[in-house]
Amino acid sequence: MADKNIDLGRLVIRAFNIKAVTWGDDNIVMPSGEMTISKKVLPDIISDMDAVESVDMRLIQPDEHDQFTNTILDIIPISTKALGAIGEGITHTLTGVCAMITAVDTDGKQCHEFGSTEGNLKEKVIFDRPGTPASGDVIISFDVILKSGMGQERKGPYQAHLICDRFLQIFREQMKGFDGKLCTERSEFHNIARPGKKRVVIIREVAGQGAMYDMQLFPHEPSGVEGGRSIIDMGNMPVFVTPNEYRDGILHSMQ
């Protein structure tokens, strides 16, 4: 008799669609689909960042892609753990909106090493692909100005990501309490062990060059920064993650 499959854990992802993102007096997100953005917290967020000169934000609506952008460091989904750790339990995520980080230094040098992506946004982003915004998404752009030379040091891109992460945490804390019955999409994934069957390992090469290219592993939040460990600081040693940990955002490329 064949061995039975073993369910090693379940991940549930609940998506809440955001219909409108506007400027407001406070940073608020509602499960009904409304989101307001305020810049008031930015000075406090960057107060301890010695590589950052300043930061501004833009709300880029779906019909506003024809505009200039500095080098794009990342496109980030807005997700949080409502129950359990990354790779298990329940994750709440937003659709219809995403975050983007751009960076340049005070000398006008773009934050890049092998190639820069500054230019017209509609020409630099291929929309509706895995890892890129949907064409109908509102983009919350964090436009970071780094101090001279910091765009080519690990500290610069890291602090740019940290700005975004701290800001998004304001919304994550609110999303944790969303009523799951109000989600617009629900997906369920299981880590299944199949005794007696072949064991499959997928190998992914990640960035860890020691200059500005880095990878954060095991952050507190999906696709987050806080609590993460640098693959460089770990000596670029291999690590094992489950399919659901990978799916839930346990790896975060810093460039």
TAFENFEN-V203534 format. One line per field, one symbol per residue. ss: DSSP state (H for helix, E for strand, C for the rest). burial: b if it has 24 or more other ideal C-beta (glycine too) atoms within 12 Angstrom, else e. A space follows every 10 residues. Layout:
BEGIN
ss: ???
burial: ???
END
This chain:
BEGIN
ss: CCCCCEEEEE EEEEEEECCE EEECCCCEEC CCCEEEECCC CHHHHCCCCC CEEEEEEEEE CCCCCCCEEC CEEEEECCEE EEECCCCCEE EEEEECEEEE EEEEECCCCE CCCCCCCCEE HHHHCCCCCC CCCCCCCEEE EEEEEECCCH HHCHHHHHHH HHHHHHHHHH HHHHHCCCCH HHCCEEEEEE EEECCCCCCC CCCCCCCCCC CCCCEEECCC CCCCCCCCEE CCCCCCCCCC CCHHHHHCCC EEECC
burial: eeeeeeeebe bbbbbbbbee beeeeebebb bebebbbbbe ebeebbeebe bbbbbebbbb bbeebeeebb bbbbbbbbbb bbeebbbbbb bbbbbbbbbb bbbbbeeebb bbbeeebbee beebbeeeee eebbeebbbb bbbbbbbeeb bbbbbbbbbb bbbbbbbbbb bbebbbebee eebeeeeebe eeeeeeeeee eeeeebbbee ebbbbbbbbb bbbbbbebbb bbeeeeeeee bbebbbbbbb bbbbb
END
